[in-house]
Amino acid sequence: MQNYHEEEVIGKAYDSRLMKRLLTYAKPYRWAMLLAVLLLVITTMVDLAKPWLVRTAVDEYINSAVYIGWEPGSEPATGIRVNDKILLGEDKVKDASGGTVYEVISFEGNNYLVAANISGNKYSVETDDGIVYFHSSGQRYPGELISVEENAALRKADVTALVRLAVFYLFFLFIGFVINYTQVYLLHKTGQKIIFDMRHKIFSHIQNLPMSFFDTNPVGRLLTRVTNDTETLNDLFTDVLVNLFKDFFMLFGIIVVMFRLNVRMALICIALLPVISVATVIYRKRARDAYRLVRVRLARINATLQESISGMRIIQIFRREKKKYEDFDVINSEHFEASFGELKVFAVFRPFINSMYTLGLALLVWLGGGEVLKGAIAFGVLYAFIEYSKMFFEPINNLAERYNIMQAAMASSERIFQLMDTESEIENVPEPVDVDIQGKIEFRNVWFAYNPGEWVLRDVSFTIEEGSTVAFVGATGAGKTTIISLISRLYDIQKGQILINDIDIREIDIDYLRTSIAVVLQDVFMFSGTIADNIRLNNVEIDDQKIHQIAEAVDADKFISALPRKYESEVVERGATLSAGQRQLLAFARALAFDPKILVLDEATANIDTETELIIQKAMHTISMDRTTLVVAHRLSTIQSADKIVVMHKGKIREMGNHQDLLAQEGLYYQLYQLQYKDQELLATS
């Protein structure tokens, strides 16, 4: 039974063929997806701009500043006086002739005015007789200490620039938030629309599949297709497809910016990429194997749960709770082990990537910090590299997680498309015959098998006249219920013809054919909802007044009126709070509500007591009036008034006639009648 339910994850982690089919569902929303990609590009640019702004603030306005200065006697009329010199910002002097380039450099908490622009070159600092000297390119420049008041006046423009940069930074934060919110909202809404469409198509396709498909596919598997597998695809559309672009944009942008800042530092950052690439390849293989094992064992859990919950009545009646618990414990433990194995793979890879980030950061601090101390690079550049390094490893971590989602999505899409590619064996004819079904049915040399070569019906031929009642009797497995299923084209025959009103049912529109036939089964299925809902089955043309009239006609009104909310009483799952007889009466009401030309009663009185049987027989007489009625019954007492009785045995018709004629023949029907009569006598005397 477990093999029947068990599934296997097959295929590649990425399959271009499957992805192409998936993208067809996204095609109606391509402009929304493209807009989401565009917003992601803008978000990426905003994220990349933030460290750049901080670097600009540190290097250009905090750590150093360049000015043009004049000695006393030759100074301009305006400017800032520092150590008897008049200084103007470099950006304010168009013609620097007659002036000297000065730079403000910070050292040991003080600011010094140096007659050179050396911050962009390597320089060293020494103190001699209380004077601080700066060495660069073989030159020695004395530094003039700047007082706090002079520095405040001198750096007023820098403070203004820093305020401006801070405003820009806040503006980028706000814009980033708005764009990111819009992108996430748009992307998830689009993803939900895509999954909404997919679920519609899958459910619609399942409804059109033949009964033979449901005979070989468990309910749990189909539920997984419509729910779990489509939700996995939702993660693909909302978290992988578009955000994957962001990860690549981010990586590319970071590399470009780092090389713009400093080539050597950029090479240090990307030096670990080969190691990370090898680790990613190993991780992908291990993760794929672990993931497949988890999916297989999860399928076993789902199958076991579905089977156990559906059969809970039997489990409790036969006191098999302990055994079922032990079976589930084994399956659950296997799933735990597989999940733990998957966790170990991920638990090794993620910390490894974090370790690579820490190692890269240590290299940056070690080598970059030394360069800062030497004056080879500015401190703001080192800060920017540290930030970009952190941003550089984040997409790599994201790629690993999105690889898992991609793998799950490919497996789910493969299962979904396998289901969608399952063609219905029951094809509607392109140009159906225009026929007014009245109820005449004919079987001509019909052969049918559920499995090739295992014939259930063998050369069956009979005719049912319009408005007559025909009963089918025989031992279990004789083919009675199969005949009923074939009339509604739930299955197609392999040989022969089935005709209604002298037209082959394969030439009749399936929808019209099935709306002309109503079936009352032995096991009545009740849907969640009210009593009225279960009678009308969402047919808005059947109003409440008609429902009441129909219920009265089949004697269902008596028990319905006794319910607390009458016709609006809620029906629990499968109608468990209703008796078998009450469910049967509702099934009769349901059949009568659709006013069919052909009525099929399949063992409709098999599971009810004698008193209820009398009520149902009266209901059967009511709903079968002026209709062609087919009755499958084990209780011969319920079909004695039938116009014709067909006796089936091992897929063939053995006898045919009315009750009296068949008894007079003293054949198979006579033996069945005698056997049942003796059984009833034994029950009566016991």
Steps between C-alpha positions, in 0.01 A plus 500: 500500500786734571644443152163599361525837672876551491648760269849564380664829421647465154660731250758775524523792739441722198322386186468755219208309350301515822597862559376594154163344577484672837571837342194458277290543813690818582463639146167680569676685781829565318474878531454476876800266518710734287400792721604296804840436336538872426416586861757243613765670285416833663507339846840351422635838391366658820667230711829548317483879544482494880860386574622731223335799670663408833840465330455841340408653834798345679770557239396827344344689788606342832858370472655757266433823314700700243520880500682780317682735741683832484769632734439835684529800271389321183176355623161562333234713657289206616582164656563319828805601703700203631846557651513845335417346160185563299353172374231445242340172404653354188163486332465881543827598329502498119848646461742380771794707381676665788353253750632181659320168523437404863345186642349435841612161632395339829764336716466374860181695557630834367463673166808633316536736208754360251629690197440207264226273366625162617192313623467318168859370525695294748631706787654449842498715813777586745543741788822700540545758777126520548435562134299246299646427155326319213721309252376427148678443165837581655382834637465611860209730589459659842150503643354810660264420786151644449300619799152372568340836419695533172415143404130559566503806275710326240282187485167678495461423129586134569233484769250641253604237246465226764148618580422489130639146474300394807183634334589307185558187710161534671341567163653178364376311806147630444507438124644153562221419745225621265642322195570181694147499645351559155715229347418242770128580485493490121705182479301306759167614359611392153625168636169435672313579177718253309441228759128588505486436124701179530275358772196578285649319203616201704164460674312544173725239338449255788123535471516399134712190556329160466412273790781264399748770601354526851501121528881502488590833665450554874318807625798614708719522192250717313453726801876548514499612137237769553629624838863424593650488152334821383609676820858393428465664159375812675838518678668467160310793348516728805843423643720355227429616146510875559720511810753285320555800273558715808768264628686510169451876465631544852805279443582669171446849641712433809790369289484803270489747792783325685726511195413868459608565858820295514612214274725331755235498773244372249728208408530414870122484530441277198801276571271267698254452211667181362480336844135604536422371150644155576309488830179595319539218246552246780206643693270479198561127456464417869195723537330341198545147638385601849201690364384207287509267797298746711232530228465125463458448873266797534278342235485184712394705804223671303378170359496334840319792663238519226436126513490483880272800548261380228489157660490616862164331562644160406819564696306573818246220452777242466722663763794549263604838640825369648604317184422800281692723741801269477482502119476878496784531749731307267405714199521822701843403636626434148378843394670655805830335408473618140411854610789501745732388221379789285549734795858382547581575138362851534653542846845438352465718192350811660761528778771430239384800296489708819853385579612610154342838566679525836829399336451758225418765761814411696710535184341837428566628853855366501613609155267797458566630851873491430445694179299760691778539756750543219277758337467285185121503519250707690312368799165553322609264224575229758159556660330475160682173423391351833137590426518377141664179619205433729261577215708277269453185708129553563396418139720189513309379806174590327601304191547188713153536652343578165665195356295292746183680394588454134557130554167460680324702231642287219387183677154644567463634147597164357228330703245767409576478129487121515148541633412770246637283218275212601250489219141408560400173342146634477516750215203716406417481131587826316156524340249316722172375363199713587276252682211530744562222751178331601626184665532212254826312568661223296816294552632334183766234546680699770841386626674685779807455722647727767839340435599376153396139447304472826149516357230612740223502237497247220282553195212659693187597303162623623243774436320717754190673373421860583321540835551138609667367815776244458681325783845339495574216740783257549787410726764752603735567211250396234522842330178669616654826625732508200198522268376800699839674471520439127164665430629829647831460307703494818694238303512426127441151368756310294255322267139540397260793533286667766212697354250744648205581280681302226804735516843375609577672829848583366325730251307683774635799691630369834357785706154455349521123541589516868244769583237265357601223742466504879666236715418397857786294641515258789759716679348849484759777502399813689684829449572754771227762515131496580228246426368729225848534350534124477171474313558779248877442459564868419231506231358851548198414286370275780341737751404428861134442417586232248737337749220478757263348243758243394580406861130448570466286187768255619391509869822676606314803633401319821852453637625832355223694677602335828853642474577821700555716191300284259627546142778731617643239737872447445616166363829381650763320295345217295174547691623306803222634727227373266382140485549289188129525423498880538799535269326274250185711506709813440662322206154432356407864550823604327422275202142624472614866521690466173199341325698240300373298207689194623517397865757256633462338843814309596437287811292787638341285775795278590597657834166591657249339729165359387292793627719753320501275195123535473532879508775490240306262276217754503753772416642284223153461351452878514822600330490222239163604357522595130872425498714218372626338820790261544522319833792299635390300802593207718162497673277335243190614687567860389499421126215254459284763333768589243399480133812300426764325711844432356694222672878543474764233561875541441452792264234340285121515488368163610125573521260780416127549569253610768485356850240232428659389172839457661359302791321276256828427320649373828842619393759721666246762609286230657801372694583851622140554605481167682831564675394845614157376609660228715736756652204717593321200656808416706526862620132505590521179708828585673 
